[in-house]
Amino acid sequence: MKYFSTRGGNELLSFEETVLTGLAPDGGLYIPETIPQLPENWQTEWANHSFVELSVEVLSLYISRDEISKAQLRALVEKSYSTFRHPDVTPLRKLNNKVFVLELFHGPTFAFKDVALQLLGNLFEFFLTRRNAKKAAYEKQESLTVVGATSGDTGSAAIYGLRNKADISIFILHPKGRVSPIQEAQMTTVTDSNVHNLAVKGTFDDCQDIVKALFADREFNATHHLGAINSINWARILAQTVYYFLSYFHLRRQLSSTLQPSELADVKIQYVVPTGNFGDILAGYYAKRMGLPMGQLVVATNSNDILARFWKSGAYEKVDSSTPPVGASAPAAGSSDGAQTHIGGVKETLSPAMDILVSSNFERLLWYLAFEGLEKSHSATRREASKTVNTWMHSVKQDGRVQVPIKVLELARRDFVAERTSDEQTLETIRSYFLGDPSYVVDPHTAVGLHAAEVVAGQNDASTVQVVLSTAHPAKFSEAVTRALEGAAGFDFEKDVLPVEFRGLLEKERRVIDVEAPKIELVKKVIEQFAINVEPPAAAPSV
Ligand SMILES: *Cc1c(COP(=O)(O)O)cnc(C)c1O
């Protein structure tokens, strides 16, 4: 299997090159040459597979055996998911006959990004170790310096994915004092020598600007082999396809105790996915295209709703042009949700991991839509689709928007439906599931999913069962959960929500480097001092 860029279409990369490159040099995202189809007997052969066994089967459809053998892949996957606390890795939990929750938060940092980042860290290490083993003693060993900025959510998952990995160092910048105490503690209590937390006196935007400037600095980048771990890395999408398959089998097993075989045969699964950068739900789209039976995927957004607006109108635009700017007139009934508008248009919501202006992985879906849209009229080539995507993305960059043709929108509506949830509705949903039977405490991101599920359920037929992806443990977002449940009879945060792993976390030993001002030179100094740059032991021998 080879990969190509959504904006190129000609050059083909191996899986290893794809994973180590991340973003394509032309600005595009890598996608597989073809979407592999499931083997004929998958329904019976895979039915009782564990998460690890399913990962090996699914991932090996996308990775050539001469790149990673099945035995090597198995070892990588086993190592990656041995860090999860639940034997199923991603267990499926029944809320009622029609709604199940797929809990993705049983990894080391209690959020779904662990599923992808645990594997990505091991893949990085596997490739670097293999490259270095092939080098002669006098050659410089390859190393990777991962640099990222976080407002709290992704930093810890990245740190736990890369801690203690050979030939890799990781530098995570966070705005000092501006991430939640739990998230700050999760990051800074990791004391492995290759992990470096930088507490920058400044804002999250300052941190992000510094990271962008570091990547743009060719000389610095070449010296330190900067690596990114953002959500556009193909390996992250691939790792996330597995739990769609696992939950498919788990759902059928759970339903078989209450349904007749004929009823079970009729069940349609609808996955509902709290969405920001479109990575998690894109993995579901790949699973669907591979042949996993499912209905439309539900895109659940918060009030940063660029995707929900796209599915309404076919316009992909940063700023909503259909409503007047705030203050220009009285807000329409129901449109006010208390979300704060931030400079640049991102709204701060109660589900911060989904606070985005544009969705980086959406470009991958756009490629497939462009390709199929063209195919209708004539036999399209990859290059033509990439050219179309290039034009669309250029227009988003230039004008802040693009309007896709109606037939492209129709294609998008065949596989997806989108719903937006306000902060107020998020709080109400947390409350109603806590008061429900069984009582269940959800985090605000999962609540956005549950609310969207309720809205679309009205259009579903009787045989549809919803699986809502739960992307974070409620203890990670204690502020929103407490705000929703304050005063609810019988609610006790410590008893109902706080996992044992979080107890005492705030008192644990920390390792953090203070950066006194948001200046790139100060950050460079830290990286130069601590990055692993493996030097050859002696000068090259004379030939
Ligand atoms: C990252 C994240 C999301 C959004 O996932 P995408 O793949 O970016 O769509 C949702 N919830 C939580 C808790 C997250 O950390």
Ligand as a Chemical Component Dictionary entry (heavy atoms), coordinates in Angstrom:
data_LIG
# 
_chem_comp.id                   LIG 
_chem_comp.type                 NON-POLYMER 
_chem_comp.pdbx_formal_charge   0 
_chem_comp.three_letter_code    LIG 
# 
loop_
_chem_comp_atom.comp_id 
_chem_comp_atom.atom_id 
_chem_comp_atom.alt_atom_id 
_chem_comp_atom.type_symbol 
_chem_comp_atom.charge 
_chem_comp_atom.model_Cartn_x 
_chem_comp_atom.model_Cartn_y 
_chem_comp_atom.model_Cartn_z 
_chem_comp_atom.pdbx_ordinal 
LIG C1 C1 C 0 -9.674  15.855 20.059 1  
LIG C2 C2 C 0 -10.941 15.657 20.764 2  
LIG C3 C3 C 0 -12.178 15.653 20.081 3  
LIG C4 C4 C 0 -12.298 15.926 18.602 4  
LIG O1 O1 O 0 -11.747 14.899 17.790 5  
LIG P1 P1 P 0 -11.371 15.209 16.269 6  
LIG O2 O2 O 0 -10.700 13.968 15.792 7  
LIG O3 O3 O 0 -10.443 16.388 16.295 8  
LIG O4 O4 O 0 -12.632 15.500 15.551 9  
LIG C5 C5 C 0 -13.327 15.428 20.818 10 
LIG N1 N1 N 0 -13.283 15.242 22.146 11 
LIG C6 C6 C 0 -12.122 15.231 22.830 12 
LIG C7 C7 C 0 -12.149 15.052 24.305 13 
LIG C8 C8 C 0 -10.909 15.440 22.180 14 
LIG O5 O5 O 0 -9.769  15.444 22.877 15 
# 
loop_
_chem_comp_bond.comp_id 
_chem_comp_bond.atom_id_1 
_chem_comp_bond.atom_id_2 
_chem_comp_bond.value_order 
_chem_comp_bond.pdbx_ordinal 
LIG C1 C2 SING 1  
LIG C2 C3 SING 2  
LIG C2 C8 DOUB 3  
LIG C3 C4 SING 4  
LIG C3 C5 DOUB 5  
LIG C4 O1 SING 6  
LIG O1 P1 SING 7  
LIG P1 O2 DOUB 8  
LIG P1 O3 SING 9  
LIG P1 O4 SING 10 
LIG C5 N1 SING 11 
LIG N1 C6 DOUB 12 
LIG C6 C7 SING 13 
LIG C6 C8 SING 14 
LIG C8 O5 SING 15 
# 
